[in-house]
Amino acid sequence: MHFTTDQQTLNDLNIFGKPGSESIFSLFDKTQTRGGSACMQEMFRYPMADVDKINHRVAVLQYYTDSGLMFPFKTELFDVIEQYLENTDERSKLQPKVSSVADKLKGLIAEDPHLKNINAGVKAIQELLGALEIFLGNKSSRQVDVEVDPMRKLLLDADFEGLLKEKKGKGLPYETLAAYDVLLRFRKQSSIRTCLHAIYQLDAYLSIAKLAKERGLCYPVALPADQQEVVLEGVYHPHVKGAIANSLKIDPQGNIIFLTGANMAGKSTLMKSLGIAMYLAHMGFPIAAQKMSFSVRDGIYTSINLPDNLNKGISHFYAEVLRIKKISQELGQNKSLFIIIDELFRGTNVKDAYEATVAITAAFAGKRNCMFVVSTHIMEAGETLKAKCSNIKFVYLPTKMEGSRPVYTYRLESGITEDRHGMIIVNNEGIVELLNKNKPQTLNYEFFNR
């Protein structure tokens, strides 16, 4: 089964973000080639739901992280090669050269651009083969055998022996160039492109490995889905400077995490941190944590930054209802999912929000094959659920008061908080006083009646 998600989840977790913005993708994508960036995007688009595939990619990336290898090829070679291989028109093959006075005069006036492109392409592939020879000579680890196999096959192909032996930097005779052109552009193009893809994949892997080493990220361990467990130690948001790390365990005895906390206590950031960690883990990528093991899920769905749609006449509350309906439909397909919902039904009144939070969270509790993280401001809902469901873990993010100033620890604690500091924050900002400052004076009617 494939790993599933949707655009709302990608937006909530800022996986791709807006062009030019600081997204999770942009954090990892420091590739040297356009092909490498495309490979990186492919991995981000399609997380995996297979334990063996995830752990294999983890092993490969861990190997490159430990090796400290830098990208071993000249990046400018690839644009030249790609441009050269694009032209597959049989009519573009070099024709047998007929020596004539006219040809000699033409050569003196200007070099044929088509011939120049072919010469550059052949030379670039020759240089790439030489670099492959050096690179593969240093590779003996079994962890990366599958990844480098297309490079090795190309290098060991007897048809390339002659090109490898040609003197570098020296111009090839016209007839020899024509023969290599046919070999590279027409007979062996598929093999070359397969090798290029493997190199682009290497470029993406090295970009990931470099970030893992620089940031001290950890590599996750994938477990079978039926273990129903996620263990995160010291997880934090990769884009938050000086982020406070938290630890969390989800297991069959508590497959629902019920999170409470006051405004600004850090609930949304924590939930995004968990979602990002789970998403990256299913890609086999390193995550912002000290340690992680997780049972593989069939998908992840979130409801964190949910927009309304005034053009369609959809209020924020109705948008929440539709989102929960979408998630419920996915849950109804017997998938093992990871669900994150930030503040159920914040767009309606407290009574309805309380009743809906209790009803839906209790229904979630019946989905033992899935995992949920649900937050709310309505502490009373937590007390009701504690009496109704045995598989809910209650955690909160506390607020400490220093006089009239709330201080946030951002560290998870067990239980349900009763912190409510909304009016304290409003009063600290002096909003009521500001509104009353220029309040119009009441007319003194007694003065006029004298």
N, C-alpha and C positions, 0 to 999 in steps of 0.2 A: 504494500500500500504506500502511496506517495504522501509526503508531508503536506498538509494543507493549511492555508491561512487566507487572509484577504487584505484589501487595500487599507481598510480602517485600522487593522492591526499594524501594518507597515507604517502608517502615519503616526499612530499612537507611540510606537517605539522609535520613531524617527530613523528607520532603517535606511532609507534613501534620501529623505529630506528634499528640500527644494534645491534647484540648481545653484551651486555656489555656497550652500549652507553647510554647516558642520554636522554631518550625519554619521551614523555608524559605518556606513559604506566608505565615506571619505576618510574616516579614521584609519581604516585598513588599506585603502587603495593608494599606495605609494609606488605603484608599478612603474617600470622603465619603458614599457612598450604599450601601444594601443591594444595589441592582442592580449597582453597580460591583464589590462584593465577590463577587457571584454570577458575574460575567463573569471575574473573576480566577480563581476556582475552576475555571471551565470551561477556561480556558487551561492551568491546572496539571493538570487531569485528562486533557487530550488534547494532548500534544506533537505536533509535525508531522514528517512524513518526506518533505516536498517542499521542494526547494532554493529555488524561487522564492517560495513562501509564507513560508518562514522569513526570507529576505532582505528580503522586503517588510515584514514586521513589524519587523524590525531597523531599516529605514529610517524607518518611522513613529515608533518609539520614540526613535530618535536625533534626529529632528526635534523632538519634544517635549522631549527632554533639553536640546537646544541652545537652545530657545525660552524655557525657564524659565517656561512658562505655568502659572498656577494655575487650579484648577477654577472656571469662570466663572459658575456657577449657584448660587442659594440652595438649600442641601441640603434645607431643610424643604418645598420645593415638591413634591418627588417623592413623599413619603408621602401628601400631600393628593391629588395627581393619581392615584396608584395606587388609593387608597381610592375615589375618585370613579369611576374607570373599571371597577372591579370589578362594579358593578351593571349588568348588561345585560338585566335583565328589562324587557320592553316595557311592562309595567303600571306601571313606575316613572316613565314620562314625565310631565312636568307637563301637567295638563289645562287646557283653556281656563278662565280665571278668571271666575267668576260672582260679581259683587259683591252682597253681601247684608249685612244687619245682623249676622247670625250670624258671617259671615266676618270682619267688622271687629272684633267682640268677641273672636274667636279670636286675631286678630293682636295685640290689645292684651294678652291674657293670656300668650301664649307663642309664640315663633317656631317654625314647623314645622321639625323637625330634618332632614327629607328635603330641604326647600327650602334650608335652610342649607348642607347638604352639596353640593348642586348648585351653589349660588352660589360656594362656596369652590373647588370643582373648576374651574369655568369661569374664575374669576379667576386661579387658579394657572396654568392653561394660557395665559391671556392674558399673564401675567407671564413665563412661560417663552418664549413666542414673541418677546417684546420682548428678552429676554436673548440668544436665538438670533440675532436681527437684529444685535445689537452684536458678538457673537462671530464670526459668519460674515463680517461686514464687515472683520474683521482677518485673515481666512484666505485666502491666495492660493497656498500651497505645494502643488505637485502630489503630494508624498509622502502627503498626508492627504486627497486628494480622495475616494477610495473610502470612507474612514471617515466623512467629514462629509456625504456625498451624501444620506443619509436625512434629515438635519437641513435641508439646503438645499431638498430637495423639499417638505418640509412647509411651510417658510417661503414658498416660491414658489407654493404652492397658492392659487389665487384665492379659494377658499371661506373662507380665513382672513383675507382683507383687512379685512373689516368688524370682526372681533374685535380686530385689531391697531390699528385706528383709534379704537376706543372709548376714552374717557377712563379712565385708570387711577385706581383708588381710588374711583371713583364707582359707586354701585349701579346695576345694569341694571334697566330696566322688566321687569315679570313676563313679558310676551309675548316680549320680546327674549331674556330669559334662557332661556325655554322653547325658542326656536328654536335658540340656540347649544347647548343641552343635547342636542337631537336630532342636531345636526351633530357634536358632539364625542364623545358616548357611543355613538352608533349608526352614523352614516354614515362617520366618519373615525377610528374607534377603532384600526383596524389600522395606519393611517399614523402615528398618534400613538405607538402602542406600538413601531413600528419605529424611530421617532425617539428614543424613550426608551432603547431598547437601544443605539443609537449613542452616546447621551450617557453611558450606564453604561460602555460600552466606553472612551470618552474618560476617564472617571473612573479606570478601571483603568490605562490607559496613563499618565496623569499621575502616578499613584502609583508606577508602575515607574520613570518618568523621574526623579522626584524622588529616589528611592533611588539610582539610577545616578549622579546628579550629586553627591549628598551623600557617597557612598562612593567615588567615582572608579572605578566599575565599567566594564568594557570591553564593547563589543558584538562578538559573534562574526561570522565570515564563513562561510556555509555553502557547501560544495563538493559536486560530484556524488559519488555513492557510489563510482564506479569509480576515483576518485583514491586511495582507501584511505589517507587521511592525517589525522592529528590533530596540530596544533601548538599547544602551550600554553606561554605565556611568563608567568612570575610568577603561577602559579595558587596559591590558598590557600583555606582553609575560611572561608566568610563569617561563621560564628558564633564563630570562635576569635579572641579578642583578641590582638593582637600576633603574628598567625600568620606563620610563615616561608614565603615564597613559593618555589615550585620551577618548573622548566621541564622539558618532556617532549615528545618527538616519537615518534609511532607511524606507521610507514609499511610498505609491502610487504616491505622487507628486515628489518623487525622488528615484526611485527604482534602479537607477544606481549611484554609487559613482565613480567619475572620479578623480583620485589622481595624482597630479604632484609633482615634487620635484627634487632637484639636486642629483647627485651621493652621497651616504653615508648619505642622509638626513633621512633615516629610513623607506622608503616605504615598502620594503620587510618584515621587522620585523613587521610593523603595519599590513600588510596583513596576515601574518602568525598568529598574535595575534587574528585577527578577525576570521580566519578559525578555529583555535583551540577552541575558545570560542563557535562557532556555532556547531562544532563537539561534544564537551563535553556536551553542552546544550541538544542536542538530545539524549544523554545517561542519562540525568537527573542528571549529575554530577555538582559539584561546579566549578566555573570558576574564573579566575584571573580578577576580576572587582569589582567595588563597587555595581553595580546593573545591572540586565539584564532582559528584557522581549523580547520574540521573537515569531513570527508566525512560526509554524512548517513547515518545508520543506520536500520534498520527497527525497532530496539528496543534496550532496555538491560535486563540482568538482573544481579543481584548476590547474593552470599552473604557477608555480613559479620557481622551480629549474629543468628546462627541459633539459635532456641530449641529445646529439646527439648520433648517432649509426654508427660509421665508418665501422663496420663489415658488415652492411647492406647497406652501401653507403648513409646513411641519414645524411644530414647536419643539423646544428642547425636550420636554417630557415625552412627546410622541416619538421623537427620534430615539430616546432611550428605550421605549417600548419596542420599537421596530428592531433595535439592536439586540435586545434580549431575545426577541422572537427568532432572529437569525441564528444566534448562538444555540438556542433551544433546538432548532431544526438540525444543526450540526450534531448536537448531543444525541439526537434521536436516531442517528445513523450508526449507533454502536461503535463510535470511534473512541480511542483513548486520547482525550484532549487535555490541554493545559489552558485554563480559562482565567482571565484577570478582569475584574470589574471594579472600577473605582467609583464609590458612592452611588449605590443603586438609587435611582429615581430622585436625584437631587432637584429635578425640575418641577416637583409637585409639592403639595402641602405635607407637613410632618406626619399627620395621621396616615395618609395614604402611603407615604414613603415607608413608614414603619411596617404597615401590614404587608406591603409588597415585598419588602426586604426579608421579612420572616418567611413568607410563603415561598418565594423563589429560592432562598438559601436552603430551606428545608427540602425543597425538591432537588436541588443540587446534591444534597447529602445522600440521595438515593442512587446517584451515579458513582458507584464505588470504583469504577475503572478509570475515572477521570480525576483531575486535580484542579482545585479552585483557589483563587486568592480574591477575597471580597472585602472591600472597605466600606465604612459608613461613618457618619457623624451621629447616628441615632444609637446611642449606647443601650437604650431599652431593648432594642431588637436583639442585641447580643445576649442579654439576660434571658430573654424568652427562648432563644435558640439553644442556650446552654441546657435548659431543661428538656428540650425536645429532641436533640440530636447528640449522639455519642461520638461521632467522628469529625467534630469540628475543634480545631485548635484556636484559642483566642489569644491574640497578641496585640500590643499597642505601642505607639510611639509617645512617650511622656512629654509633658511640659512642666518645667520647674519655674516657680515664681520668685523673682528677685524684687521684692517690693511690689510695685504695680507693673513690672516689666516681665513678660513671659520669655523664658529661655528654653530653647529646644535642644535636646540631647541627640536626637536622630538615632537612638539606640533602642532596638526592640526589647520589650519586656513581656512577660507572660501575663495574661489577664485581659480585662476590659477597663478602659479608662473612663473617668467621669469628667475629664478636662473639658471645659467650655470657656474659651477666653475671647470670644468674638467681640463682646462689648468692651472688654478691657482694651483691646487693640483700637477699637473705634474711639474710646475715650482718650487713650494715649495720643492719638493723632489730633485731638481737639476739634473734631468735626462739628459736634453739637454747638460748642462755644463759637466756632467760626460762623455757623449759620445764624446764631442769635446775635452776633456782634452788630450787625447792621439792620437789626430788626426795626421796622417803622414804629415810631412812638404813637401811642394811643392818644387821640384828641381829648382834651379836657373840656367836656361839654358844660361842666359847672361854671367855667370861666365865661362862656358865651351867654349863659342864662342869668348872669347878674343884672 
